[in-house]
Amino acid sequence: MISIILIAISGMCFAVADSLGVLFYDSIFYRIICWKSQHREQWWNSSISWKNKYRNGLVYRGRKSFRLFSVKFPIPSLFFSAFDLFNTIHIITMLLSISLYTTIVSPFYVDFIILLLIWNSSFIFFKSIFVK
């Protein structure tokens, strides 16, 4: 049962990431969040937010990192853009739904079709909300 909820969350997060990555200027995120502020667009727009990973937005300066006991660690990408954050949530919920899977109906292939329909309907529903 929990895998159904996680599959629906995964479909929603993938719809958000797809809206941000492909149709940002047609999405609700641009119309509501970013239309007044360019500063917000730096985190939401995936065509701009990739620069947040690098020092001063320049690739040749290297990735941003932090030091811990004189060892440099790169900062994970999910902290720099909404696209990466929602893709990470999508992958984590998908892996959790696989690991917490219990049978719904006796043959496995029927469960697979049911979960596929749930993921696809969640994706289509939220994509229709997020893109005009």
ROFIMAR-935024 format. One record per residue (C-alpha): residue number from 1; x, y, z. Coordinates in steps of 0.25 Angstrom, whole numbers. Each point is the difference from the previous one (the first is absolute). Layout:
! ROFIMAR-935024
i: NUM | u: X | v: Y | w: Z
...
//
This chain:
! ROFIMAR-935024
i: 1 | u: 0 | v: 0 | w: 0
i: 2 | u: 11 | v: 10 | w: 3
i: 3 | u: 6 | v: -3 | w: -13
i: 4 | u: -12 | v: 6 | w: -7
i: 5 | u: 2 | v: 13 | w: 8
i: 6 | u: 15 | v: 0 | w: -4
i: 7 | u: -3 | v: -3 | w: -14
i: 8 | u: -10 | v: 12 | w: -1
i: 9 | u: 10 | v: 9 | w: 7
i: 10 | u: 11 | v: -4 | w: -10
i: 11 | u: -9 | v: 3 | w: -12
i: 12 | u: -3 | v: 14 | w: 6
i: 13 | u: 14 | v: 3 | w: 2
i: 14 | u: 4 | v: -4 | w: -14
i: 15 | u: -11 | v: 9 | w: -5
i: 16 | u: 6 | v: 11 | w: 8
i: 17 | u: 14 | v: -3 | w: -5
i: 18 | u: -5 | v: -1 | w: -15
i: 19 | u: -8 | v: 13 | w: 1
i: 20 | u: 12 | v: 7 | w: 5
i: 21 | u: 10 | v: -6 | w: -10
i: 22 | u: -8 | v: 0 | w: -13
i: 23 | u: -11 | v: 10 | w: 1
i: 24 | u: 4 | v: 10 | w: 11
i: 25 | u: -5 | v: 13 | w: -6
i: 26 | u: -14 | v: -7 | w: -2
i: 27 | u: -1 | v: -6 | w: 13
i: 28 | u: -6 | v: 5 | w: 13
i: 29 | u: 13 | v: 2 | w: 7
i: 30 | u: 4 | v: 11 | w: -10
i: 31 | u: -14 | v: 7 | w: 1
i: 32 | u: -1 | v: -1 | w: 15
i: 33 | u: 13 | v: -1 | w: 6
i: 34 | u: 10 | v: 7 | w: -9
i: 35 | u: -7 | v: 11 | w: -8
i: 36 | u: 4 | v: 11 | w: 9
i: 37 | u: 14 | v: -5 | w: 5
i: 38 | u: 12 | v: -4 | w: -9
i: 39 | u: 6 | v: -4 | w: 13
i: 40 | u: -10 | v: -11 | w: 2
i: 41 | u: 1 | v: -5 | w: -14
i: 42 | u: 15 | v: -3 | w: 2
i: 43 | u: -5 | v: -12 | w: 9
i: 44 | u: -12 | v: -4 | w: -8
i: 45 | u: 4 | v: 1 | w: -15
i: 46 | u: 8 | v: -12 | w: -4
i: 47 | u: 7 | v: 8 | w: -11
i: 48 | u: 6 | v: 10 | w: 10
i: 49 | u: 1 | v: -8 | w: 13
i: 50 | u: 11 | v: -9 | w: -5
i: 51 | u: 10 | v: 11 | w: 2
i: 52 | u: -3 | v: 0 | w: 15
i: 53 | u: 9 | v: -12 | w: 1
i: 54 | u: 12 | v: 8 | w: -4
i: 55 | u: 7 | v: 11 | w: 8
i: 56 | u: -4 | v: 13 | w: -6
i: 57 | u: -8 | v: -7 | w: -10
i: 58 | u: 12 | v: -3 | w: -8
i: 59 | u: 4 | v: -15 | w: -4
i: 60 | u: 15 | v: 3 | w: 0
i: 61 | u: 0 | v: 4 | w: 14
i: 62 | u: -5 | v: -14 | w: 5
i: 63 | u: -11 | v: -5 | w: 7
i: 64 | u: -5 | v: 5 | w: 14
i: 65 | u: 5 | v: -8 | w: 11
i: 66 | u: 2 | v: 0 | w: 15
i: 67 | u: 11 | v: -4 | w: 9
i: 68 | u: -1 | v: -10 | w: 11
i: 69 | u: 13 | v: -3 | w: 8
i: 70 | u: 8 | v: 6 | w: -12
i: 71 | u: -6 | v: -9 | w: -10
i: 72 | u: -9 | v: 6 | w: -11
i: 73 | u: -13 | v: -6 | w: -3
i: 74 | u: -9 | v: 5 | w: -12
i: 75 | u: -14 | v: 5 | w: 4
i: 76 | u: -10 | v: -10 | w: -6
i: 77 | u: -8 | v: 6 | w: -12
i: 78 | u: -14 | v: -1 | w: 6
i: 79 | u: 3 | v: 12 | w: 9
i: 80 | u: 2 | v: 9 | w: -13
i: 81 | u: -12 | v: -1 | w: -8
i: 82 | u: -15 | v: -5 | w: 1
i: 83 | u: 2 | v: -9 | w: -12
i: 84 | u: 11 | v: -8 | w: 7
i: 85 | u: -8 | v: 0 | w: 14
i: 86 | u: -13 | v: -5 | w: -6
i: 87 | u: 8 | v: -11 | w: -9
i: 88 | u: 7 | v: -4 | w: 13
i: 89 | u: -13 | v: -2 | w: 7
i: 90 | u: -6 | v: -7 | w: -12
i: 91 | u: 11 | v: -10 | w: 0
i: 92 | u: 0 | v: -2 | w: 15
i: 93 | u: -15 | v: -2 | w: 1
i: 94 | u: 1 | v: -10 | w: -12
i: 95 | u: 11 | v: -8 | w: 7
i: 96 | u: -8 | v: 0 | w: 13
i: 97 | u: -13 | v: -5 | w: -7
i: 98 | u: 8 | v: -11 | w: -6
i: 99 | u: 7 | v: -4 | w: 13
i: 100 | u: -14 | v: 1 | w: 8
i: 101 | u: -8 | v: -7 | w: -11
i: 102 | u: -10 | v: -10 | w: 5
i: 103 | u: -10 | v: -8 | w: -9
i: 104 | u: -13 | v: 7 | w: -3
i: 105 | u: -6 | v: -11 | w: -10
i: 106 | u: 5 | v: -14 | w: -1
i: 107 | u: 8 | v: 0 | w: -13
i: 108 | u: 12 | v: 10 | w: -1
i: 109 | u: -3 | v: 5 | w: -14
i: 110 | u: -14 | v: 5 | w: 5
i: 111 | u: 7 | v: 8 | w: 11
i: 112 | u: 10 | v: 6 | w: -10
i: 113 | u: -11 | v: 5 | w: -9
i: 114 | u: -8 | v: 6 | w: 12
i: 115 | u: 13 | v: 7 | w: 5
i: 116 | u: 3 | v: 5 | w: -14
i: 117 | u: -14 | v: 5 | w: -2
i: 118 | u: 1 | v: 7 | w: 14
i: 119 | u: 13 | v: 6 | w: -3
i: 120 | u: -4 | v: 5 | w: -14
i: 121 | u: -13 | v: 6 | w: 4
i: 122 | u: 7 | v: 7 | w: 11
i: 123 | u: 10 | v: 6 | w: -9
i: 124 | u: -11 | v: 4 | w: -11
i: 125 | u: -9 | v: 6 | w: 11
i: 126 | u: 11 | v: 9 | w: 6
i: 127 | u: 7 | v: 3 | w: -13
i: 128 | u: -14 | v: 6 | w: -4
i: 129 | u: 0 | v: 8 | w: 12
i: 130 | u: 14 | v: 5 | w: -1
i: 131 | u: 0 | v: 4 | w: -15
i: 132 | u: -11 | v: 9 | w: -6
//
